[in-house]
Amino acid sequence: MKWSLNKSKKKTKAKNTYPSLDNLEFKIKNQMLVIHHQELIDNLLLKQINANLDELIKRILEYLADEDDNADETMLLFDELARLRSVFAKYDQQLSKEAKLNYMKKIRFVAFELKKRLIGYKLERTVQKEKTR
């Protein structure tokens, strides 16, 4: 990728001589920054998104390590996973296919573990109901 920097007293501009359709624009201290490199775009966006995901994964792992089964807590964690999926959908067009796949693998794995816990909880409740009859 080739860049040129034009600087004058009034303006500073960076021009990409090989324009790309994928770019990320954001403001830093009242100045517009445009990034055309896909790997940098992935790193910046995933850093924002992964902070929330890592915190949620930590909570889910603590919940899964706990022996107490609580269907309400499981459903709350499912709702938070769904919220993170919707946040991720906002950045869908700007991320590369590989970055999307890696992020969705993490979410699917955690959702699968929660689903197993919920199924075990429901199965345990049905067994207890049958014993009381």
C-alpha positions as CSV (number, residue, x, y, z in Angstrom):
1,M,0.0,0.0,0.0
2,K,1.4,3.4,-1.0
3,W,0.7,6.6,1.0
4,S,1.5,10.2,0.3
5,L,1.4,13.0,2.9
6,N,0.6,16.5,1.9
7,K,1.3,19.1,4.6
8,S,0.8,22.8,4.6
9,K,0.2,25.4,7.3
10,K,-3.5,25.0,6.9
11,K,-4.1,21.3,6.3
12,T,-2.4,18.0,6.6
13,K,-3.8,15.3,4.3
14,A,-2.8,11.7,3.8
15,K,-3.8,10.2,0.4
16,N,-3.9,6.5,-0.4
17,T,-2.7,6.1,-3.9
18,Y,-4.3,2.7,-4.1
19,P,-7.9,3.4,-3.0
20,S,-9.7,0.7,-1.1
21,L,-13.4,0.1,-0.6
22,D,-12.8,-1.0,3.0
23,N,-12.0,1.9,5.2
24,L,-12.7,3.1,8.8
25,E,-13.3,6.7,9.6
26,F,-13.3,8.1,13.1
27,K,-12.4,11.4,14.9
28,I,-9.5,11.8,17.3
29,K,-9.3,15.2,18.9
30,N,-11.5,16.9,16.3
31,Q,-9.5,15.5,13.4
32,M,-10.8,12.9,11.0
33,L,-8.7,9.7,10.6
34,V,-9.3,7.3,7.8
35,I,-7.7,3.8,7.9
36,H,-7.6,1.7,4.7
37,H,-5.5,-1.2,5.9
38,Q,-7.8,-4.2,6.7
39,E,-5.6,-5.7,9.4
40,L,-5.5,-2.4,11.3
41,I,-9.3,-2.0,11.0
42,D,-9.8,-5.5,12.4
43,N,-7.5,-4.9,15.3
44,L,-9.1,-1.6,16.2
45,L,-12.7,-2.8,16.0
46,L,-12.1,-6.2,17.7
47,K,-10.2,-4.4,20.5
48,Q,-13.4,-2.5,21.3
49,I,-15.7,-5.5,20.9
50,N,-13.5,-8.1,22.6
51,A,-13.3,-6.0,25.8
52,N,-17.0,-6.6,26.4
53,L,-16.8,-10.2,25.2
54,D,-13.9,-11.1,27.4
55,E,-15.7,-9.7,30.5
56,L,-18.8,-11.7,29.6
57,I,-16.8,-14.9,29.0
58,K,-15.2,-14.5,32.4
59,R,-18.7,-14.2,34.0
60,I,-19.9,-17.2,32.1
61,L,-16.9,-19.3,33.1
62,E,-17.4,-18.4,36.7
63,Y,-21.1,-19.4,36.4
64,L,-20.2,-22.7,34.7
65,A,-17.6,-23.5,37.4
66,D,-20.2,-23.0,40.1
67,E,-22.2,-26.0,41.1
68,D,-25.5,-24.2,41.6
69,D,-27.8,-24.4,38.6
70,N,-30.0,-21.4,38.0
71,A,-32.0,-21.2,34.8
72,D,-32.7,-17.5,35.3
73,E,-29.0,-16.7,35.4
74,T,-28.4,-18.8,32.3
75,M,-31.1,-17.0,30.4
76,L,-29.6,-13.6,31.5
77,L,-26.2,-14.7,30.1
78,F,-27.8,-15.8,26.9
79,D,-29.5,-12.4,26.5
80,E,-26.1,-10.7,27.0
81,L,-24.6,-13.0,24.3
82,A,-27.4,-12.0,22.0
83,R,-26.7,-8.3,22.7
84,L,-23.0,-8.8,21.8
85,R,-24.1,-10.5,18.6
86,S,-26.2,-7.5,17.7
87,V,-23.3,-5.1,18.5
88,F,-21.0,-7.3,16.3
89,A,-23.5,-7.0,13.5
90,K,-23.0,-3.2,13.5
91,Y,-19.4,-3.8,12.4
92,D,-20.1,-6.6,10.0
93,Q,-19.3,-4.7,6.8
94,Q,-16.0,-3.3,8.1
95,L,-14.4,-6.5,9.4
96,S,-12.7,-9.1,7.4
97,K,-14.2,-12.6,6.9
98,E,-11.5,-14.2,9.1
99,A,-12.1,-11.8,12.0
100,K,-15.9,-12.4,11.8
101,L,-15.4,-16.2,11.9
102,N,-13.0,-16.0,14.9
103,Y,-15.4,-13.8,16.8
104,M,-18.4,-15.9,16.1
105,K,-16.6,-19.1,17.0
106,K,-16.0,-17.7,20.5
107,I,-19.7,-16.7,20.9
108,R,-20.9,-20.1,19.6
109,F,-18.7,-22.0,21.9
110,V,-19.8,-20.1,25.0
111,A,-23.5,-20.3,23.9
112,F,-23.1,-24.1,23.4
113,E,-21.7,-24.5,27.0
114,L,-24.6,-22.4,28.4
115,K,-27.1,-24.5,26.4
116,K,-25.6,-27.7,27.9
117,R,-26.0,-26.3,31.4
118,L,-29.6,-25.2,30.7
119,I,-30.5,-28.6,29.3
120,G,-28.9,-30.4,32.3
121,Y,-30.9,-28.1,34.6
122,K,-34.2,-28.8,32.8
123,L,-33.5,-32.5,32.8
124,E,-32.7,-32.5,36.5
125,R,-36.0,-30.6,37.3
126,T,-38.1,-33.1,35.3
127,V,-36.4,-36.0,37.1
128,Q,-37.2,-34.4,40.4
129,K,-40.9,-33.8,39.4
130,E,-41.2,-37.4,38.4
131,K,-39.8,-38.6,41.7
132,T,-42.3,-36.5,43.7
133,R,-45.3,-38.0,41.8
